[in-house]
């Protein structure tokens, strides 16, 4: 079942409407955004890296994120927020050991109510399919979704969603239990997409 299409059909039926849009906009309280803005570095491009996920098969891996961060900061001023849950702190720690803390901050100990306003102020989301990419895309922020083990329906409802697929793989061939290796998506491909979307 295509989750987005099923939800659209249900909404159209209940509300007796046609062509229900799937593009949405999240309302975030101005006070919460003002608090979050103190963490944003205006002189840099602020990137939410979705390093955590619902399971290990959807993760791109700390090694790839480390290489991406290093490649990006060689070319431009960036700051990275590492989005993961408390039980994924070890992933953030691996990255922070390899990357200067002046470029990164882990969100593993933050509440969702603190994270959502921060996402809404970022320049771009890059990472695994997670709540972060859904929030970002619904805040009109470009969201690069690394597709290893995620059905296309999860990234099929917003113009702000951009899939990165394993080399030679069609979006219809990725689903739960695909188990594509993280190394089938090259850092260079993600790097180029970031620069393209941010028009750098």
N, C-alpha and C positions, 0 to 999 in steps of 0.2 A: 504494500500500500504506500502510495506517495503521500506523506503526511501533510504537506502544504496543500495539495489539490483536494485531499479529503476534507481538510478544515475549511477550504474555500467553498466547496460544494455545500457543506453543512451550514455555513454562515449565509450563503445565498438562499438556501431553502428556508431557514428560520426567519430571516429578515425579508424574504420575498424580494430579493434584488438580483440583478444580473451583473456579471463582471466585477465581483468583489476584489478590490486591490489587495495585494499582499505587502505592499510597501507601507511601513508603519513609522511612527516617530514616538520615542519614549520621552515623557515629560520628567525632567529632573529639577528639583527645587533649586532656586538661585543661590540660596544660602549654602547648600551642600556643594554646589559648583564653585562658589567662592572659596570655600575651605579647601577643596581639591586643587584649585588653581595655584595654591602656594607650593605644591609639589611639582608643578609643571615648570620646565625651564624654557622660557620663551625664546632664548637665543639658539635653541637646538630643536631638531625634529624629535618629537616625543613618540616613542613606539611602544605599544603594548605587545609583548611577546607571550603568546598563549602556550606556555611550556607544559602545563598540566593538562590532564584529560580524564575521561571516565574510565580509561583502561590503557594498559601498556601498548596495545597494538595500534593505537591512533597517534602515538607520540613520535615526533620527528627526532627527538633525542638531544641530550645536552651537547654532544660533540658538534652537531650541525648548528645549533644555536650559537655556540661559542665561535665557530668559524664565521657565521654570518655577522655577528656583532663586530668581530675584529675587522672583517672586510668593509663593513659600513663605516666604522669610525676612522678608517684610513682615508675615506673619500669625503666625509661630511661630518658636521657636528650633530651627533645623535645622543639621545638618552633613552634607556630601555627600562620598562617596568616589567618584571618577571611575574606573570600571572599564573599562580598555582595555589592549590589548597595546602593546609597545614601538614597533611600526610605526604605531600610531594616536596617538602622543604629540601630534601636531599638533592633534587634536580636543580633547584635554584642555587644551592650551596656549591655544586660542581661548577656552575657557570661563574659564580662570584669568585671562586678560587682562581679562575683563569682570566677574568676581566676586571680591570680596575673599577673599584666601587664608585668612582666619579662618573662612570658611564651607566651604572645599573642600580636598580633597587628591587628587592623582592617584595611581593605583596602577599606572601604566604601567611602572614599574621594579621592581615587586614580583614575587616568585616565587609560583606557584600555591599552594605550601605555606603561604605567608604570607597569601594572599588568602582562602582557604577559611575559616579560623577567624574572620577579620574579618567575612565575609559572615554567618556563623552568629550573630554578636552584634548585627547591625544590626536596625533596626525594620522596614524594608521595602526591597524591591528595585523599581526602576522602570527600564525600559529595553528595549532590543532583545532579541530572543531570543538568548541566549548562555549560556555555561556558568554565568554568575552567577545567572541566573534558575533554572536547574535545581538548583544548590546551595542557593539560598535557599529554594525551595519544599520541598526535602527536609530543610531544617532548621526546618520549620514556621513560616517567615517569609512573610508575604504578598508576592506577586510580581506586579507589574503588567507585562504584556508588551505592548509596542507592536507591533501586527501590521500590517506593510506588505508583507512578502514572505515570510511564514513560514506553512507549513501548520499547520492547527489541531492536528494530531497532536503537535506539539512542546510544546503547552501543554494537553494533554488528559488528564493522568494524576494531577493532584493538586488537592485542594480549596484549596490555597494559591495557585493560578494564576488570575489575573484578566486577561482579554484587553481591550485597548482597540483598537477597530477604526475604520477610516475611516468617516466619516459615511455612513449609508445602505448600508453593506456588511455582508453576512452572513459569519460565520466560515468557512463552507464555500466562500466565493468568494475566499479569500486562499490563495495557494500560491506556490511558487517562480516567479519571473518575473512576479508580479502587477504589480510596479513602481508601486504606489500612491505618490503624492507625500507626503512627510513632512507637508506642510501640510494634508493631509486629516484629520489627527488634531490637534485643537486643544489648546493648552496648558491652557485652562480645564477641559477634560474630564478630563485627567490630574490636574490640581490637585484637582478635586472628588473623584476616586476615591481619591487619597492621603488626604485628610481623612476620607473615609468609612471607609476601612479602618483608619486609626489612631484613629478615634473622637475626632477633635479638635473 
